[in-house]
Amino acid sequence: MGNNNLGVAGVAYSCKILPVQVFVGASTTDTWLADGINWAWMNGADVLSNSWGGGSVSAPINSAINGAVTNGRGGLGAVVLFASGNNNGSVSNPAANPQTIAVGASSMCDQRKSPSSCDLENFWGGNFGTNLDVTAPGVKIQTTDISGAGGYQSGDYVPDFNGTSSACPNAAGVVALILSANPSLTLTQVRAVLEGTCDKAGSYTYAHYTPGQPNGSWTNEMGYGRVNANRAVAAALNPDDIDLDGYTVALGDCDDFNDQIHPGLVEICDQIDNNCDGNIDEGFDQDNDGYTVCEGDCDDNNYDVNPGAAEICNGIDENCDNIIDVSTTFLYINQCSGYHSSCRG
């Protein structure tokens, strides 16, 4: 329950929780874990939040995950999220399974949680790299505890739930909000909404069109970025306009994960089709030599000057390499000085 002046409120505090025990103390088996996943989706769990992982690839666990994402939610697909791990290394199993959503941790400074992040907790870092999908807050998270003395503290709440184990349920809460707003979404649509609305936090370089990452720009450090519940819910209500720029794919939006790309925009020189007219950087090749300024053309008013031109001895940098009269075949240093010049006559 949220907004009752007690304790804390979760991300999706009006949603129901279906707890499933898969550990006895610190012990478990692959069979128990797989059985827990199967029991959860078969008994109506729409979102499976898993704050556990490690070890090698497990066929029983992967089979259970496949059953959940294929058959859960009446065939729409249950959403399975896993903590990426806390070793400051590569994403652990089963989070590395591409059928899951791997969740890394962000610090309170909106950067990847690492031993050097601003929180001063130098003893751990969230796993990252290939297979990381999103990040969520995972440092000093306020949460409920087992009532009384049976929990981590003597009270009913803890102020410092840490790790990707705390980030994963935060991201799962955002998924619950997405499905609360639009329960008819398929798993593919849910992933597109969650991943496509992330904030590109942390001042990292987010690359567009990364292989295997179809839902917008992505970085090794934070995946698609830090989850944004507000944008995710807005996009869930209109899943044909995930970037919320007012243009859908049906209306000609050629990149629905980037609100700076849609019909009607003014084209800029960035090697991207900003206005979705099928042409890249039109208007930025004035001399029609096939090279734009942003592709390295150092004189866009001279057809004979571009990065693909052959250098000749004439006092001009024909191939735009910032060196005048230097050829791979002949050395043209300074035709006026007479040194090593093959164009002296």
N, C-alpha and C positions, 0 to 999 in steps of 0.2 A: 504494500500500500504506500502511495506517495502523497505528499502535501498534507500530512497530518501532524506536523510539528514534532515528529519523533524520528530519531536516527537519521537515515539517509533515504534518498529516492533513487531507484535504478533508472537506467536509460529508458526502459519500456515498462514502467512500474505497474501498468494495468494489465500486462500480459501474464498468462499463467505459466508456472514453472513445473516441469515434470522431472524431479530429481531421479537419477539412476545410479545406483552404487555399482562400481566396477572394480573397486579396490577393497581389500580387507587389510586394514592398517596400511602398510606401504607395499603390500604384495598384490600382484595381479597376474593374469596370464593373457595371451593373445585371444584365447577362446572366450574368457570373461569379457574382454574389451569388445570383441566382435558381437557377442551376445547382447551386450548393453546397447550398442548402436542399433542392432536389429530390433530389440525390444522397444527402443525409444520411437523410431519412426513407425513401427507397426502399431504402436499405441497412441498415435496422433501427434507426435512431436513434429512441428514444422521446421524448427531451427534447432540444430544440435551443436551446442557449445562444448568444446573439448579442451580442457586445460591440462592436458597430459601429452606425453610423446617421448620419443627417443628410441634408439635401437635400430635394428635393420628393418627392411621392408617385410611386412607380414601379409601373406596371402589371405588368411581369414579376415583380418581387419580391412584390407582393401576390398574384399568381396562384400563385406557388410556396408562399407561406404558406397560402393556401387549400387547396392540394393536401395539404400536410402535416397541417393540422388536420382535414381531411375524411377522408383516406385512410390516414394514418399509423397505426401500431400495429394493423394489420389491420382498420382501419375504426373503431377506438375514438377515434382522433385523437391525433396527436403533439402534444406541448406545446411551444409556441414562445415563448420569452422573449427580450426585447430590452432593452438598456440604454436608459434614458430620455434620456440626454444630460447634459452637464456645463456648460451655459451659464447655469444658475440661471434658466431661462426655461420656456417651454412644452415639453411632451413632443415629442421629435423623431420623425421617420419613420425606420424603419418601426414604432417602438414605439407610435406613435399609432394604428396599425391595431387596431381592437377585437378582431381574431382573435388577437392576441398578448397576452402578459402583459408590461406595461411595468414595469420595475424601477427604482426610484429608490434613492438612497444615503442611509444613516443614518450619523450620527457615533457615536463611542464613548460619547457622552452620551445616546444613544437619542433623537435628534432628527433632523429632516431636515438633511442636509448642505447648508449654505448658507455664503456668505462670512463670516457672523457666528457660525457654530456653534462649539462649544467646542474644536475641534481646532486652531484658530488658522491654518488654511489658508484665508486670505481671498481666494485667487485663483480659487476655483471653487465652484460649487454644483450639486447635482443638479437636473435638470429636474423640474417638478412641475405640478400642476393637472389639468385635464380629461385623461382617458385614462391617468393614473397608476394603477396597480393595487396594487402592493406596494412596500415598501422592504426593503433588506437592508444589512448592514454594508458600507461602501464607502470607508473611510479607513484607511490604513496596514495593509492586509491582507497577512499573511504568505502567500507562495505559492512554488511552484516556478518556476525559471527555466530557460532553455535551458542545457544543461550546458556548463560551462567558459566561455571568453571570448566565446562567441557570443551570450550573453544580455545583459540589462541590467547585470548585475554579473559579476565574475570568478568568483564561486562558483555554486552550483546553486540558490540561493534568494534571494528579495528580500523585504525586510521592509515595504515601503511601496507595494504595489500599490494605486492610488487610482482613484477615479471610479466611475460607474455601471457601467463595464466590469468592475470587481471585484465590485460588488454583484450583477450579473446572474448570474454563475456560482454565487454563494452561494445565491441563490434557486433556481436550477436544481438545485442539490444537494438542496435540500429537496424539490423535485418528484420527484427520483430516489428519495428515501427514501419518499415517498408511494407511488410505483409499486412500489417494492420490497416495501412492506407489503401492497399490494393492486393487483396488475397488471391486474385486470379492470375498474378504474374507467374510465368514459368521460371524455373531455376536460372536459365540463361538470362532472362530479363532482370531477375533480382540481382545477379552478379553485375550486369551492366549498370544498373542503377547504383548499387553500392560502390563499385569501383570507379564508375564514371563521374561520380559527384565528389570524390575525395578532394580535399585541399592539397595543393602542391606545396607542402610545408617543408621547412628545413633548409631552404636555399640550395637544394641539390639540383642537378641537371636532370630534368625529366624528358626522356626521349620519346618522340612520337613514332608510332609504327614499329615498336619493338616486337620481333618475332615471338609468338606465343602469348602476347599481351594485347588482346583486341579491344580493350575498353578504355582507350585513351593513353596519355603519356605516362611513362613508368620509369622508375629509378631503382637501382639495386638497393639503395639505402632504406626506402620507405614504400616500395611497391608503387601502387597508384597514388599513394599519399595517405594523409590522416583522414579518417572517416569524418563526414560532415552530416549529421543527422537531419538538419534543417533542409539542406539541398536534396538529400536522399528522399525524404518524404515528398518534397515538391515534385521531384522527378518521377516518383512512384505513381503519383496521381496523373502524370502525363508521360508515360514511358517512351513515347515517340519523340520527345524533345528532352533528352537527358541533360544536355548542356544548358537548357532553359534560356535559349537565345531567341525563342519565338519562331524558330524554323524547324520543321520535321524533315526526316529523310524524304517523305513523300512530297514535300514542298521544295525539294532540291538541296537540302543541307547535305553536303558531301562529307562532313565530319561532325557527327552529333555528340562528340565528346570534347569539342573545343568551341567555346562561344565566340571566338575570334575568327571563325570560319563559317560563312553562310552566304546565301545570295544577297546581293545588295551592298556588300562591303566594298570599300575602295581597295583595289589590289595594291599590295606593297611588295618590295623586292626581298623575298625571303625564301624563294624556291618552293613555295606552297601556293596552291590554288585557293586564295583567300575568299574569292567571291563565287566559287563553285560553278564557273562557266566552262570548265574543261580545259582552261589554259593556265599555264603557270607563268607568273611574272610578266604578263602582257603589258606593253608600254615601257618596259625596262630594257629593251634591246633596240635602241634608236637607229643603229647602223645596220640592223638585220644581219649580223654576222653569226648568229646562233649563240651568242654569249651575252649574259646580262651583267650589270655591275656587281650584283651579289654573287655571281659565279666567277668573279675575278677580272672582268673586262675593265682595263684601266683607261680606256678611251672609247666611250660608247658612241662617239661621233666619227669614228674611223674604222671602216670595214676591215682594214688590213692589220688592225691592232687588237689582239685578243689572246687568251691563254693558249690557243691552239696554233697560233701563227709561228712561222719560222723566222728566227732572228736574222736580220741582214745588217750590213754595216752602213748605217745612215744617221746615227745619232739619236735613234728612237728605240724605246723598249717595246719591240713588236709583240713579244710573248708574255708581257706583263709579269715578269719574274723579278721586277725591281732592279734589274741589271741591264745597262745599255750596251748594245753591240758586243754581247758575248754569245757565241754559238757553240753547240756541242761539237761542231766540225772545225770551225775556225775561231781563233781568238781575236776578237775585236776589242781592244782596250780603249784607244782614243785615236780616232783617225786624224785629229788635228795635231796630236803630239808626234805622230809618226812611229810610235812604238807598237810592234806586233800587229800592224794594221794591214789586212789584205786588200783594203779598198783604197790604198794610197796611189795605185796606178803604176 
